[in-house]
Amino acid sequence: MQCGFLMLGSDFLAALDFRQLGANLWSILLLVAGFSLVIFVHELGHFLAAKWAKVRVERFAIGFGKELFGFTHGETRYSFNILPLGGYVKMLGQEDFVVDKSGELKVKADPDSFTHKSIGQRMVIVSAGVIMNLLFAAVAFAIVIMAGRDRQPPVVGDVAPNSPAARAGLQSGDRVVAINGKEIHSFEEFQFAVMLSDVDEQLTLDVERGGKMLDPKPVVLPEFKKDQKIRQIGISNGRNRRVAIPAAAPSEVDAPDRLRQFDELYQLVLPNGEPKEFKDPGVFSRALIEARGKPVEFIVKRPKNAAALTPEAVLGHEPALDTIEARVKVQAVWSPMAYEEGDQVTGSLLGLVPRLSIRMADEKKSFDAAGARFGDVIARIGGEPYPSYALVRKIIEENPGKPIELAVSRPGMANHGLSAATISLLVEHRESLIAAALKEVSAAVSQARDLATKQLPEADVEQLIAALTKLPDGTAWRKWLENVDVHVLQPLVPRANFALIGKAPPPAIDAMLRTMDESHLVVADVVAKYGTMETPAHAAGIPVGAVITAVDGKPVRQWYELSEAFRAAAGRLVDVTYRAADLYKTVKLNVPGDLCAALDMPQGSRIARIDNQTEVNITDTEGNLRTLSLPDWRAVRELLKKSIGKTVSVEYVTLQAERRAGTFAVTESNTDPWLLRVQYQDPFMCYPLIERYSESNPILAMAEGFRQAYIATLQTILSIQHMVFTQQVGVEKVSGPVGIIRIGSKAADAGIIGLLWFLAVISANLAVINFLPMPIVDGGLFLFLILEKIRGEPVSIKTQVATQLIGIALIATLFILVTYQDIKNWILGA
């Protein structure tokens, strides 16, 4: 009997936030010892079962290759070999052959040999290693649970625009209690339930929000993301109330009413002016969503010595800090969904697409190395201003390994020798100053001086006026003000991929980009059509690069203000004024009617029924019949299309769990619920939510250990199923020895408890992989025994030897492929 390592589903360690590639010597030694323990347990199972069946065991080996040390006891040689990535038990009868007169290979007759035992006894011996691995996993899980383990609960963090989660109405702070009636206890279990769901399988979620269960229950249909080779619904792990990133854009402006890093969300100031404490961070998020971009007041606990704190010091369980209370104002960030299914980047408002914002840059990759930060807005890349996502991807793919210019907007940062406060002031009044300068420069100088004098120190005022007086005319003012907050970063160098066979894939965009609100209302792109319908923006002729300045003569400065202006005008024509370079133009734009506007639905409400219907069947672009469930905006659209010319009843549930109803007269022009594609998100990001889980009762801990072993085993089986048959899990999720060492050394860095949990998962993985019906592994031998039972005689030795040779070739090929993949991922930082 022999075993080796492959690991499936290694993404379970993502929650531990491991960010370094190497490991110290002590961690590697711990990992080797852990691997050896798992192998020892597996081979011990075979050994004990063989002794029980009175089979002579000639060698019990941990590892392959040359023996490092060992000893002989009785009839068995116990050895520890140089490569601790496998092991074997050598029993009498496994390789003891003679050739009979017919030339057929036969096993030597010996009553103590493996082959002379009954089929039942041999089945026990073959399966004993797998059983021991499962028992080890259960015991190891139980030990960790008794010692106590930090885990991320199944709580929703960020929700990606136009994702299945967003369409189902999930919000930050929601706690998922069960999926399809099965309880879940961690975010890891939630991820695996989504990742390993069947194709076209809808997941019904039991969700707790604000202490109440959502009714109706959200229904999500996971999507396969081709770039990530995994099924997902578009959420991140939950967050606690401790602020990690305080603003949606980088800012050096220090104001007491702004959130700061390490602030703890404490109280929400209610509409009546009374503050109220909330432990649930989702309460603060829901208040921001319902305010639709208007400021909301929080009271936070602010550490007195925040400058001396580190993220590690505030992670975990209610750290004791010396704090003061501070009142801050926070505004939600407006973010549109895309119309096209699966597009989580290029959201638009009636066809108008904002510039791209950087929400996250992969560590030590091209955007991060260039100096990009959370909240940066891409002003220019490769010489192209306000690029669309498609253009960014094209530029990066065409320039592997080559430097690319990258410039970003940072409206709260010092620039051009001016203070951060000065830049912030100019950004706030940018369009009014441009308009004044294009008419008369002297009037613009006076306006700028008046604004600065009221808000800035004298030294800042003098610096500003000195900079402005150098600008000769209105065009120079316009160009300068358009770029006053633009920072040119280090060149972006896309990492060139490599491939042993065939053409290397193009570089990927190693940052999360989103269209969302920002400081300048620049139209980066115009969507021509929503399906077969021309978008209002395209029909109005608004060009790419235009800056929207007013709606019906009322100035708008940010995207949420434009969105609110359109909401108020739903169902009628409006005058939209925009600036293109130095020229202003006003056009008519037809704002379609909308269900949400007509019923004055609070932001974040979930539509539960339309004329008592909760779902609709559609035929997708590939001709497949699909079911869409409310509150998915696409289901709303299809149900309204079926009711053109009628007045329908509408039931909806607000974020505060209030059930409301109304009626809506459906026409051909108001079937698109475009306001349901408008989202509001937290402008800040808090640290990950961590909960301590432990069970002191050894019986209950053991029961939970067996549950975790069952989950790990099932996850491995389903991973193989989706990898081989449905292709819903990419082979990139398989790790070989190099990948396991890389990941396992990080687990060892986290301590004995983290390493033991990792080894328990490895042991469950090993049990499944070794029992696959493949030659050379235990599952292949078990299959031969089943065939022997059916046929009444064993499979011929020649056949067994031939299949084992094939198995060795397959295993060797797989080993080479996964090792190549591991090394490539290590080099590329994947």
Buried (B, 14 or more C-beta within 10 A) or exposed (E): BBBBBBBBBBBBBEBBEBEEEEBEEEBBEBBBEBBBBBBBBBBBBBBBBBEEBEBBBBBBBBBBEEEEEBEEEEEBBBBBBEBBBBBBBBBBBBEBBEEEEEEEBBBEEBEBBBBBBEEEBBBBBBBBBBBBBBBBBBBBBBBBBBEEBBBBBBBBBBBBBBBBBBBBBBBBBBBBBBBEEEEBBBBBBBBBBBBBBBEEEBBBBBBBBBEEEBEBBBBBBBBBBEEEBBBBBBBBBBBBBBBBBBBBBBBEBEEEEBBBBBBBBBBBBEEEEEBEEBEBBBBBBBBBBBBBBEEBBBBBBBBEEBEEBEEEEBBEEEEEBEBEEBEBBBBBBBBBBBBEEEBBBBBBBBBBBBBBBBBBBBEEBBBBBBBBBBBBBBBBBBEBBBBBBEBBBBBBBEBBEBEBBBBBBBBBBBBBEBBBBBBBBBBBBBBBBBBBBBEEBEEBBEBBBEBBEEBBEEEBBEBBBEBBEEBEEBBBBBBBBBBBBBBEBEBBBBBEBEEEEEEEEBBBBBBBBBBBBBBBBBBBBBBEEBEEBEBBBBBBEBEBBBBBBBBBEEEBBBBBBBBBBBBBBBBEEBBBBBBBEBEBEEBEBBBBBBBBBBBEBBBBBBBBBBBEEBBBEBEEEEEEEBEBBBBBBBBBBBBBBBBEEEEBEBBBBBBBBEEBEBEBEBBEEBBBBBBBBBBBBBBBBBBBBBBEBEBEEEEEBBBBBBBBBBBBBBBBBBBBBBBEEBEBBBEBBBBBBBBBBBBBBBBBBBEBBBBBBBBBBBBBBBBBBBBBEBBBBBBBBBBBBEEBEEEEEBBEBEEBBEBBEBBEEEBEEBBEBBBBBBBBBBEBEB
